[in-house]
């Protein structure tokens, strides 16, 4: 087995990407886009929003001073955006990828770049909810990009000319790092955005699966998706094959107030566990010198209970309630709130909490959701109870909507519009208001126009999601007087809980990112080995299962003629003639036996062990065969081969050594007796 980490990602919006070689099949796990790289582009024409920074630096002396001053909007790229894929992915031959596994909707956004390759023929698996939500997110991204092109005009060049302008010494290091990467080899990762036709073509190649549904690839691998709890439809993967079992654990959340809980019980006891959750490194309470020991002495029930405590989920609810209270304060002061968060589960909960808060107060503030897919997405989330947490499922069973936004949409308290220039939005618009609008990068979509509108209003509020740098992200809109609230929501397993999880799952071999292994002590875990992997390096793992299982048909097993071995107690062997097949991830022996073999009269074809010349001669004497033994030594004086010279009843010779035993005689009867004597000494079949 081989694992290559193509990208460690950067949190929820840019999940990790791995290439796995298992049982001869190459498996790509997730294919995201680095949408944070969009912040190098200006969302506004080059002559808008830069008055406060003065004129462009034309003087050579001023250009040298660029590194010593703060960045200005003039430093950003004023062109049609290109999109950054996983940097090493374009170097892989698309035709050599056999399987693609998508863990969550964000891991789907870069897939159309791969599927439009003419030689791509891999099988793609993801959950039904990930497929639907991911498709809507891609369609919304294309829609926002087309709106950008209408505003800025298209770029004719087939290669981004702006990269030439970013390679100079005067270019800020932040921009150069985003474009070229730390090692300067990311330029080939930039691509033009795909089209709606590309998205549809990509989704036609997808095989959507249900949670815990087993699918078989090529009769060899059994693949199963298990809930990760990260968001609606997000999953971890369990792969069973003839050479053992493997679990892939991505960023997961144990207890969620909207999505199905993390199903870690289904991942117990695998031969190999790949842990890919880098988000745990972003938790504020961890430092580089922290070292956490394990809790492997607890029983499984107590370990599971410690993982499923609701402290984290209650903390998330408190964050959401705080966002609502800040929005209410802004509205009470006459200011509007712009929320650019696009995580589906967080948006659904915020809509519910804000609507309840407004309904129970004296405020009459409209809530607008502006997105080309808002109506379809919100309707879909109330039709998939199997992907939601138990509380949401119970609400649906009792006749209530899974999420409260449906009621508020019907009551005209939440208004859905496909675009900011929609005629109905213009007639319904009133301020102050609360607006949910993409894109979280602040480079595309209606959030750009709204931020331009409210940036000078100190009463208004901007709610950002953690992951985007407020410095670079807000650069085109400065100076900005709005209040800014940057939220960090749970997006993975906290580092403190990782040892407990491993103690509960008890995989034989654990693969963890090297940066995690440096931050946490896993040496006391009860596993066979713990291996570290690094970005853009391939880690080879030996045999992942000690013994491969082979199934034998019951009818075939009853016909076997077992021979008890002399040199191994309570151990028997049998010989058969049949077919070895691979079926549903299991190795099976089928077909029947030859008549001679099934009767137990088959001649022994293979022996093992060494023949002691003295013991062999004793057996031959009992068969009236006489001879003498000669021991020979090699050039170094060590014991070499031994030769038994047969003198009666006819001439012959038996040569024994570490390499084997050779019988030389012209007498077939004598040869048969010698073979019979050897068969009586050695185990054979």
N, C-alpha and C positions, 0 to 999 in steps of 0.2 A: 504494500500500500504506500502511496506517495501523496503528500499534501503540499500544495503551493498556495501561500497567502498572496493573492494578487493585490489586495488593498485592505488595510485595517479599517478603512472608513473613517467617519467623523461624527458619530452619534446617530440619532434616529433617522435624520434626513439623508444620510449617506452610509448605509450599512456595509459591513465587510463583504468581501468577495473572495471566494476560494475555488481552487481547482483541485479535484480529488481523483486519484487513479486507484480504482478498487476493482478487483477481480477482472482486470483487463479492460475495464470501461472507464472513460474519462468523464467526470461529472463536474459541471460548473454549478456552484451554489451561489445564487444571487447575481444580478447584473444591474447595479444601480448607476445613477448619474451623480456627479459631484456638483450639485446645484449651488453650493456655496461659492464656487468659482464664478458664478454669474455676477458677483459683486464687483468684478473688474470693469464691468460695462456701466456706462452712464444711462440711466433711464430717461434722461431728458436731452433735448438738443443741446449742442455744445455752447450755445449762447444764452442758456437759461440757467439761472440759479447760481452764477459765479460772481455776481457783482461784489459781494462782500469780501472776495478774495483778490480783487484787483484784476489787472489784465494778464494775458498769457505771458509766460516768461520767454522772451525772444532773445534777450541778451545772454551771451555765453557765460558771463560771470554769474548772472542770475540762475542759469541752468546748473552751475556747479553748486549753488546754494540749495538746490532742491532737496538734497539728502539731509540738509540741516534744518529744514522747516517742515511744518505739518503738510500733509497731503491736501490738495485742493480738488474740487470737481474736475478741473482741467486735466488732472492726471489720469482720469478714468478713460476708458476706450469708448469713443463715440461712434458706434457702428452696430450693425445687426448682430445680436449675440450668437456665439457658437457655444456648444455644450461639451463639457468635459466628461468623458467616460473613464472607466477603470483603466489606468495608464498602460498596463501590460497586456490587456485583453486583445488589442488589435494585433499583437505579435503572435497570437495563437492561431493555428489553422482551424477555421470554423468547421471544416468537414471532419475533423478528428474529435470533436465534442459529441459524446453519445447521449448524455442526459443533462438537462438543465432543471435545477430545483430552485424555486422562488419562495423565500420564507415570509415575505410581507410585501405590501404594495410598493413601498419605496425601493425594494430590490428588483422591481419589474421595470422601472422607468428607462433603463438603458437597453432593454432587450430588443426593441425594434432595430437598433443599430446592428445587432448580431443576426437576427432572423432575415434581414434583407440581403444578407450575403448569399450569392447564388449556390454555394456549396454547403450551406448549413442544412443539416438533416436530423438534428438531435430531437429527442423526445422531451417535451417540456411539461413539468408537473408543478401545480400550485393549487391552493385551496380555492373553492368556488368564490368565496368572499374576496380573497386577494385578487383573483382574476377580474371580478366586476369592479371593485374599487380602484384597482390599479389601472384598468382601462379608462375609467372616468378621469383619473388624475392625468393620464397621458393626453387624453382629448382636451382637457382643460389647459394643459401646458401648451399644446399646439394652438389652441384658440388665443391664448394670451400672446404667444409669439407672433401670430398673424396680425394681431392688433398692433403690436410693436412695429412690425414692418409697414403697416399702413400709416403709422405715425412718423417713422423715420425714413421710410423708403428702403427697398431691398438693396442688398450688396451683390454686385455682379461677379466679383472674383470667386473662383473656385477654391482659393486658398486665402485664409485671413491675413490680409496685408498689414493689419494692425500689429501683428506679432513682431514685425521688423522694428516698429517704433518703441517696443517695450524691452529691447535688448541692450539699451544704452546704459551707461554708468549713472546718468541722472535719474533713471527710473526708480521709484521707491521699491525697496526690497520686498515689501508685502505683495505688490502687484507681480513682480518677477517670479516670486515663489509660487503664486497661484497659477501663473501661466506655464512656467517651465518646470516647476517642481524643485525640490531641494537639490536634486542631482542634475537638473537641467535636461531631463529626458521625457518630460510630459507633453511636449508639443504635439506628438502624434496622436494624443488622446482627444484633441479638440475636433468636433464634427458639427456639421450643419444639423439642425433639428430635423427629425423625421416628419412625415406628413400623416394626415388622418388615414390615408390608404395604407401606409406602412403599419400603423397601429392595428388596423383591422386585419391585415395580412398576418401580423404577428400573433394576434389572439386566435386566429383560426388554427394555429399550430399547437395551441395549449390543450392539455388534458387536465381539466379541473377535477379535483378530488375532494371528498368529504373528510372531516376529521376522523382519524383512526381507520379510514378505508385503506385496505391493502391493494396495491397495484403491482403487477409483475412485469418487469422489463426483461425481454429476451429470454424468458424462462429461467433466468439466473438470479436476478435481484428482486427482493420483495421490499417495496418502498411504502412507508406509512407516514402521514402528516399528523403531528400531535400538537395541540394548542400550546402556544408560548405565552399567552396572556398579554403580549405587548400592545396589540391593537386588534380590531375586528379582522378575523381571517389570518392573523399572523401565526406561524407555526414553527416547530422544530421538526427534524427529520430522523426517522429510524429506518436503517437499511439492513436487511438480513440477506446473507448470501451463503454460498457453499463454503466459504473460507472464514465465516464468523459473522458477528453482528457489529454494527457501527451506529452511534447516535451523534447527530450534529445539533448542538445546543447554541442557538443564537441569543441575542438580547431578549430576555424574558422578564415577566412580572408575575409574581406568585398570586397576588390577589388584586383583582381589578373591579371597578364599579361599572364597567360597561362591557368588556369583552370576556370571553370564556377564560377561566383560570388556567394557569400554567399546569399542564398535565405531565408532571415529572415522574409519576408512578410508571408510566409506560416506557420509560427510558432506563429502567433498572437493569443492572447486570449485563450490560453490553461488553463485548470484547474490547472495543475502542470507543472513547468519547472524545469528540472534537468540540472544545469550548471556544466560541468565537465572539463572546460578548466583550467588546472594548468599552462599552458605555460605563461599566463599573469604575473605570479609571477617572471618570469625570465627577464623581461624588465629592462634595466639598469636605467631608470629614476625614478623607484619606490624605496622608502625606507620603512623601517618597520614603521616609524612614519607618513607616508603619510595617509591622510584621504580625500577622494574625495566625494563631495556632488553630488546630482542628478540634472538632467536638465528636470524634468518632466513637467515644465510649457510650453515647446515649443510644437507646433503643430506637428502632425505626419510627414508632408512633410519636415519640417525643421529638425526634428530628423533624418529622413532617409537620408537627404542630408548631415548632419554632419557625419554620419557613412560612407557614400560613397565617401568622399573626397579622392583624389588620392595622398595625401601627403605620405602615407605609401608606396604605390606601387611605387611611384617615388624614394623613399628612397631605396627600394629593387633593382631597376634598377641601381642606383648609386653604390650599393655594387657590383653588377655583373660587372659593367663597371670597377670598381677598381680592381677586380680579374683579368679581362682581361688585364688591363694595367700592373699589376705586372707580369703576365705571359709573356707579350711582352718584358718587361725590362729584365727578366731573359734570354729569348731567344736571345735578342740583345747582352747580355753579354756572350753568349755561354752556358748558363745553361738550363736544362730541367725543366718542371713543372709537378708535380704529383698531381692530383686532386682526392681526395677520397670521395667527396660528392656523395651520392647516392639518394638524393631526386629527383624523376623523373622530376618534373617541373623545378627545379633549373638546373639540368643537361641539359635539352632541351634548356633552355634559354642561358646557358653558351656556349653550342656548337654553337648556332646561332650567338651570339655576338662575340665569338672568331674567328669564320670563317670569319665573315664580317670584323673584325679588321685586320686579317692577309691578306685578299684579298685586302684591301685598303692600305696596307703598302708594304714596300719592302722586308719584312721578308718572307722567304720560310721555314716555320716550319710545319712539318706534325702533324696532330692530330690523336692519336690512342685511340680507345675505346676498352678496353679489358674486356670482360665479356662473360660468356657462353650463356647469353640471350640477348646480346646487339642488335644483328640484328633483332630479333623478336620483342623486345620491342620498338625500334625506328620505325620500320615499323608500329606497332600497333597504336602508338600515332598519326599517320597521317590518321587513318581510323575512328576516333571517334570524329567528330566535335561537337556532342551534349554535350560532356563533357568539351568542351573548352570555353574560354571567347569569347565575341562577335567579337573582332578584329580577332581572329584566325579563327572563323567561316566565316567571310567575306572574308578572304584570300582564303579559300577553295572554296567559291562560285564564286569568280573571276577567278578561275582556277589555283591558286597558292597553293603550299603545306602549310599546317597549320604551320609547323615549317620548318625553312630554312635548316635543316641538310640534307634533302633528296638531295637537289641540290649539296651540298658539298661532299656527299658520291659518287654521280655519277661522280663528277669532280675529284675524287681521292684525295680530300683534307682532308677528314675524312676517316679513315681506321678502319674497324670493325674486331676484332679477338676474337674467343671464349676462348683462353687461351694464357698465356705468352709464352708457348713452341710451339705454332702453327708454322709450317714450313713457311707459308707465312709471318708471322710477322718477323721471323728471316731474311728473304730475303729483307723485306721492311724496316727494322729498320734503322733509322738514328737519330743522335742527333746533336743539341738540338731538343727536341720535346715536345709536350704537351700530357699527358696521363691521361685519365679518367679510373680509376681502383678501384674496390671494394677491401677490405671491409673497411668501415669508422672506424671500431674498430682497424684497423691496426694489426689484428691477423690472418686473413684469406685472401686468394686471391692474385692476382698479385701485390697488393700494397706492400706486404711484401718484395718480391724480388726487386722491383724497389726502395723501400726506402733503402734497403741494398746497392744497386748499387750507389745511389746518395747521401747518407747521409754525405759523406765527401766532397761534392762539394759546396762551399759557393756561387757559381753562380746559383745553382738550387733552386727551390721553391717547398715547400710542402703546399698544401691548405687543411686545415682540416675544418670540420664542427663543430660548437659549440655543446657541449654535451659530447664530449670525453675530458678527462683531458689530457692536453698535457704532464703533468709530468708522469703519469702512462702509457698513451698511447704510448709515445715515449721512454719509459724506455729501451726496448730491443735494441734500435738503437743508444743509446748514447755511446760515444760523437757524436753529430750531428752538422754539419757545415751548413746545408741547411738553407735558409731563411724559416720561418714558418709564414703562414697567416691563422689565425683561424677566420672563418666567422660565424656570428650569423644572420641567416635569420628569418624573421617573421614566427612564427609558431602558432599563436593564436590571440585572441582578446586582445588588449592592455587594461590594467586595467582601464584606464581613460574612455574608451568607454563602459564599462559594464553597468554603470547606465543609459546611454542613450539608450542602447539596451533594457534594462528591461523596461524603460519608454515607449518605442515604442511597445514592445510585450505585455505588461500588463498581465502577467500571474497572476492567483489568488494566487497561492502558489509557492514560489521559493525555491529551494534547492541548496545551494552553499557549496563548501568546507569550512571548518572552517578556514583554513589559509587565504582564500580570505576575509571572513567576518571580520577577524581581521585587514585586511589592508585597507578596504574600507567601507565607511558609506552608508549602504543601508536602514537605518531605516526610511527614509522619502519617500521610494518608495510607490506608490499607489497600493499595493498588500494586500491581506488578511493576509498573514504571510510570513516571511522569516526564513527558517530553515537551520541550519548548520549540515553538516555530516562530520564524521571523518573516516580515514582509518581503516579498519578492525573492524568497528562498524556498527551495524544495526540501521537505523533510521526508526521509524514507523510514518506514516502519516495517520491521520484519514480519514474520508470520503472526497474524493477529489472533489466530485460534490454534491451540495446541494440537487438537485432533479434529479432523473433518468428519462429520457424521454422514453415513451412507445408509439409506433405507433399502430394505430387501422385502420384496413381496412375500406375504405370509405363505402362500402356496409354494413359492420357491424355497423359502427357508426350511420348510418341513421335508424337503427332498434332499437336503444336504447331508452328506455322510461325513460326520465329524471324526477327526483323528486326534486323540489325546497326545500331547507332546510329553516327551520324557524329561526334557531339560527345563520345562516351565510347568509348575503344578497348577491344576485347575484351568488349563489353557488348551484350547483345541483349535484346529484349522480344518478347512474343507476346500475342495477345489470345485469350481463350477465353470460352465460355459454359458455366457449370457451377454447382455448388452448393458452398457453403462450410459445412463441418460441423465440430463439436467432438466428438471421440471418444477416450476413454481419455486425456484430458489433452493431446491433440495436435490442432492445427488441420489439416484436410485439405481438399483440393479434389477433388471427385468429379464424376461425370456426364461428358458428352461435348461435342463441338464441333459448331457448325453446319457444314453442308457447304461453304458459301461461305468460311467462315473457315479450315477445314482445308485447303482447296485453295490458300490464300495469296492469294486474289483479293478479300478483304474490303476495303472502303473504309476508309481511315484516319479514325478518329473523333475523335482527340485529338492535338494537337501541343503541344510545349512549347519554350520559348526565346523570344528576341526576333527580329523581322524587321527587317533593315537595309533601308531604302527603296531605296538605291542598288543593293544586291545583287538585290532583288526586281525592280526595273525592268530590270536587265540580263537576268535570266532571261525576262522578258516580251518583251523585244525579240527574243530568239532564237525566240520563238513568234509573231513578226510582230505584236506588240501594242506600240503606241507611246503615250507619255504624258510627263508632266512632274511634277517634285517640288516641293512647297512646304513649307518648315519653319516652324512657328509656335512662338512663345514664350508662356509664361504671363504673368500679371500681374507676377511678380517678375523677369522677364527670363530665367528658366531655360528650358531646352529643354522644349517641350511635345510636341504630336503632330505627325506628318508626314502629308501627304496626297499621294497619287499620282493625278493626273487622267489618265484614259484617254481618248484622242481617236480611236484607230483600232484595230480595225475598227468599233467602236461606242463610245458614251459610257459612262463608268463612273467610279467613285472608290474608292480603297483608303485607309483611314485607319488608321495604326499609332501605338501609344502603349504605355506601360508596362502599361496595363490589358488590351491585346489588339489584335487586328487585325479591322477591319470591312470587308467587301466590299459595295459598292452598285452594282448594274447590273441592267438589264432583260433583258440578253442572256444566256441560259443557257449558250451556248457560250463566251462571254467569261468568265463566272463559273467555268466548269469549267477554263479555261486558267489563270486566276489561282490557283485552289485547287491545281492541279497544280504551278504554280511554287512556291507556298509549301511544298507537300509535299516538293519537291525540295531545299528549303533547311533546313527544320526537321526535328528528329526527331519521329516520331509513331507512333501505333499505332492 
